[in-house]
Amino acid sequence: MKRPPDRGLAALASEDFNVLEAIGGWRGMVESLLPGLVFLFLFITTADLKLTVLAAGLLALVQLAVRLLGKQSWLGALTGLLAVGICLLWAWLSRDARSYYLPGFITNVAWILALGATLLCRAPGIGLVVEYVRHPVFSGFREWLDAWRGEKGLYRAYKLASILWMGLFSLRLAIQLPLYLSHRIVWLGTARLVMGLPLFALGIWVSWLLLAGPFHRRTLGHRTETEPPAGADESHADRHGTSGARDIRE
């Protein structure tokens, strides 16, 4: 059975990286953008928070059913439902449509803090994610960590990629928080859509550009270590042939 392609940051570990597959393909794009688009459109046109939340919640359930019927991972389907459900619940309980976007702010802050902490510890977060996907470690964590941190080009690429993602998350907050605080729900919703999946796709593509070179050099290095030196086979064959001729003569 063919293993489904990794998505999100885990897709950077793939040797045949594809941006479209990393964001879930065309179907994943629609599933990711549709809930926020429906929520914003309904609230703008009806100004009825109750109707908006109920319709968006029903859409999330339909998406879950479609994913399960399509034999997609139940964990991925449930995760998508929970993400939308938390946003809708927050908006419902606060009676404020802006609260639909609050979990996103918290997520961005959490990523900024986590990536910043890993950079301070000299273990870039993007490197931790990608290397773990490539080579899961359950023991010997220190040796595993030192192995990829010791590759200077790769370590530098992971560091730059982690800084890049910190910048993207910070940019989201810098633009969207003022819109939230000024009650500009239309502009906030629009910014969230534009700076959601499209910005994520751009970020993961640039990350791959940063990592592709070091990955290629690592692959070449591994091949050099495992392949015999040039001429080794010929020398072996010559020795074998000489030995055979000697055996015949004797």
C-alpha positions as CSV (number, residue, x, y, z in Angstrom):
1,M,0.0,0.0,0.0
2,K,1.4,3.3,-1.0
3,R,2.2,5.7,1.8
4,P,0.3,9.0,1.6
5,P,2.5,12.0,1.0
6,D,3.5,14.1,4.1
7,R,1.8,17.4,4.5
8,G,2.8,20.7,6.1
9,L,6.3,21.1,7.4
10,A,6.8,17.3,7.4
11,A,6.6,17.4,3.6
12,L,10.1,19.1,3.6
13,A,11.5,15.7,4.5
14,S,10.4,14.2,1.2
15,E,12.9,13.7,-1.5
16,D,10.4,14.5,-4.2
17,F,8.9,17.6,-2.5
18,N,5.9,19.1,-4.2
19,V,4.3,22.4,-2.9
20,L,0.8,21.4,-4.0
21,E,1.0,18.0,-2.1
22,A,2.5,19.8,0.9
23,I,-0.7,21.9,1.3
24,G,-3.0,18.9,0.7
25,G,-3.5,19.2,-3.1
26,W,-6.5,21.0,-4.6
27,R,-8.9,19.3,-2.3
28,G,-6.9,20.3,0.7
29,M,-6.8,23.9,-0.5
30,V,-10.6,23.9,-0.7
31,E,-11.1,22.2,2.6
32,S,-8.7,24.7,4.3
33,L,-10.1,27.9,2.8
34,L,-13.8,27.1,2.7
35,P,-14.7,27.3,6.4
36,G,-13.2,30.8,6.8
37,L,-14.6,32.0,3.6
38,V,-18.1,30.8,4.5
39,F,-17.9,32.3,8.0
40,L,-16.8,35.7,6.6
41,F,-19.4,35.7,3.8
42,L,-22.3,34.8,5.9
43,F,-21.5,37.2,8.7
44,I,-21.0,40.1,6.2
45,T,-24.3,39.4,4.4
46,T,-26.5,38.5,7.4
47,A,-24.8,40.0,10.4
48,D,-26.3,37.1,12.3
49,L,-23.7,35.4,14.4
50,K,-25.9,32.5,15.3
51,L,-26.7,31.6,11.7
52,T,-23.1,32.0,10.7
53,V,-21.8,29.7,13.4
54,L,-24.4,27.1,12.7
55,A,-23.8,27.1,9.0
56,A,-20.1,27.0,9.3
57,G,-20.4,24.2,11.9
58,L,-22.6,22.2,9.6
59,L,-20.0,22.7,6.8
60,A,-17.3,21.4,9.1
61,L,-19.3,18.2,9.8
62,V,-20.0,17.7,6.1
63,Q,-16.2,18.0,5.4
64,L,-15.5,15.4,8.1
65,A,-18.0,13.0,6.5
66,V,-16.5,13.5,3.1
67,R,-13.0,12.9,4.4
68,L,-14.0,9.7,6.1
69,L,-16.0,8.4,3.1
70,G,-12.9,9.1,1.0
71,K,-10.9,6.9,3.4
72,Q,-8.7,9.7,4.5
73,S,-7.0,9.5,7.8
74,W,-9.6,9.8,10.6
75,L,-7.0,11.6,12.7
76,G,-6.5,14.3,10.1
77,A,-10.2,14.7,9.6
78,L,-10.9,15.0,13.3
79,T,-8.0,17.5,13.7
80,G,-9.5,19.7,11.0
81,L,-13.0,19.5,12.6
82,L,-11.6,20.4,16.0
83,A,-9.6,23.4,14.7
84,V,-12.8,24.8,13.1
85,G,-14.9,23.8,16.0
86,I,-12.7,25.7,18.6
87,C,-12.9,28.9,16.5
88,L,-16.7,28.6,16.1
89,L,-17.2,27.8,19.8
90,W,-15.1,30.8,20.8
91,A,-17.1,33.1,18.6
92,W,-20.4,31.7,20.0
93,L,-19.5,31.9,23.6
94,S,-18.1,35.5,23.3
95,R,-21.0,36.6,21.1
96,D,-18.3,38.3,19.0
97,A,-17.5,37.3,15.4
98,R,-13.9,38.5,15.9
99,S,-13.3,35.8,18.4
100,Y,-13.4,33.3,15.5
101,Y,-9.9,34.5,14.8
102,L,-8.5,34.4,18.3
103,P,-7.2,30.8,18.3
104,G,-5.2,31.7,15.2
105,F,-3.4,34.5,17.1
106,I,-2.6,32.1,19.9
107,T,-1.2,29.5,17.5
108,N,1.0,32.1,15.8
109,V,2.4,33.3,19.2
110,A,3.0,29.7,20.3
111,W,5.0,29.0,17.1
112,I,7.0,32.2,17.5
113,L,7.9,31.3,21.0
114,A,8.7,27.6,20.2
115,L,10.9,28.4,17.2
116,G,12.6,31.2,19.2
117,A,13.4,28.8,22.0
118,T,14.8,26.1,19.6
119,L,17.0,28.7,18.0
120,L,18.4,29.8,21.4
121,C,19.1,26.1,22.2
122,R,20.9,25.8,18.8
123,A,18.4,23.2,17.6
124,P,16.3,25.0,15.0
125,G,12.7,23.9,15.1
126,I,12.4,23.3,11.4
127,G,15.4,21.0,11.7
128,L,13.8,19.1,14.6
129,V,10.6,18.5,12.6
130,V,12.2,17.5,9.3
131,E,15.0,15.3,10.8
132,Y,12.5,13.5,13.1
133,V,10.3,12.8,10.1
134,R,13.3,11.4,8.2
135,H,14.8,9.5,11.1
136,P,12.5,9.1,14.1
137,V,14.5,8.8,17.3
138,F,13.5,7.0,20.4
139,S,16.9,6.7,22.0
140,G,20.2,8.3,21.6
141,F,18.7,11.7,21.2
142,R,22.0,13.5,21.8
143,E,23.8,11.6,19.0
144,W,20.9,12.1,16.6
145,L,20.9,15.8,17.4
146,D,24.6,16.2,17.0
147,A,24.6,14.3,13.7
148,W,22.6,16.8,11.7
149,R,23.8,19.9,13.7
150,G,27.3,18.9,12.7
151,E,26.5,19.4,9.0
152,K,27.3,23.1,8.8
153,G,25.4,23.8,5.6
154,L,22.4,21.9,6.7
155,Y,22.3,23.5,10.1
156,R,22.6,27.0,8.6
157,A,19.7,26.2,6.2
158,Y,17.5,24.9,9.1
159,K,18.4,28.0,11.1
160,L,17.4,30.3,8.2
161,A,14.2,28.4,7.6
162,S,13.2,28.7,11.3
163,I,13.9,32.4,11.2
164,L,11.8,32.6,8.0
165,W,8.8,31.0,9.7
166,M,9.2,33.2,12.8
167,G,9.0,36.2,10.4
168,L,5.9,34.8,8.7
169,F,4.0,34.3,12.0
170,S,5.1,37.7,13.2
171,L,3.9,39.3,10.0
172,R,0.5,37.8,10.5
173,L,0.2,39.2,14.0
174,A,1.6,42.6,12.9
175,I,-1.2,43.0,10.3
176,Q,-4.1,41.1,11.8
177,L,-4.0,42.2,15.4
178,P,-4.5,45.9,14.7
179,L,-7.5,44.9,12.5
180,Y,-8.9,42.8,15.4
181,L,-8.4,45.6,17.9
182,S,-10.1,48.2,15.6
183,H,-13.1,45.9,15.0
184,R,-12.5,45.7,11.2
185,I,-14.0,42.2,10.8
186,V,-14.2,42.3,7.0
187,W,-10.5,43.3,6.6
188,L,-9.5,40.9,9.4
189,G,-11.3,38.0,7.7
190,T,-9.8,38.9,4.3
191,A,-6.3,39.2,5.8
192,R,-6.7,35.8,7.5
193,L,-7.6,34.1,4.2
194,V,-4.8,35.7,2.2
195,M,-2.2,35.2,5.0
196,G,-3.4,31.7,5.7
197,L,-2.8,28.9,3.1
198,P,-1.3,31.2,0.4
199,L,1.3,32.5,2.8
200,F,2.0,29.1,4.2
201,A,2.5,27.7,0.6
202,L,5.0,30.5,-0.1
203,G,6.8,29.8,3.2
204,I,7.1,26.1,2.6
205,W,8.4,26.6,-0.9
206,V,11.1,29.1,0.2
207,S,12.0,26.7,3.0
208,W,12.5,23.9,0.4
209,L,14.7,26.2,-1.7
210,L,16.9,26.8,1.4
211,L,17.1,23.1,2.2
212,A,17.4,21.5,-1.3
213,G,21.1,22.2,-1.7
214,P,22.2,20.8,1.7
215,F,20.0,17.8,1.2
216,H,21.6,17.1,-2.2
217,R,25.1,17.4,-0.8
218,R,24.1,15.0,2.1
219,T,22.8,12.5,-0.4
220,L,26.0,12.7,-2.5
221,G,28.1,12.3,0.7
222,H,26.2,9.2,1.7
223,R,26.6,7.7,-1.8
224,T,30.3,8.4,-1.7
225,E,30.6,6.6,1.7
226,T,28.7,3.5,0.6
227,E,30.1,3.1,-3.0
228,P,33.4,1.4,-3.5
229,P,36.3,3.5,-4.8
230,A,36.6,3.8,-8.5
231,G,38.7,1.0,-10.0
232,A,38.1,-1.3,-6.9
233,D,36.0,-3.7,-8.9
234,E,38.5,-3.9,-11.7
235,S,41.4,-4.5,-9.3
236,H,39.4,-7.2,-7.6
237,A,38.6,-8.8,-11.0
238,D,42.3,-8.6,-12.0
239,R,43.3,-10.3,-8.8
240,H,40.6,-12.9,-9.1
241,G,41.6,-13.5,-12.8
242,T,45.3,-13.8,-11.9
243,S,44.5,-16.2,-9.1
244,G,42.4,-18.3,-11.4
245,A,45.1,-18.5,-14.1
246,R,47.6,-19.5,-11.4
247,D,45.3,-22.2,-10.2
248,I,45.0,-23.5,-13.8
249,R,48.7,-23.5,-14.3
250,E,49.3,-25.3,-11.1
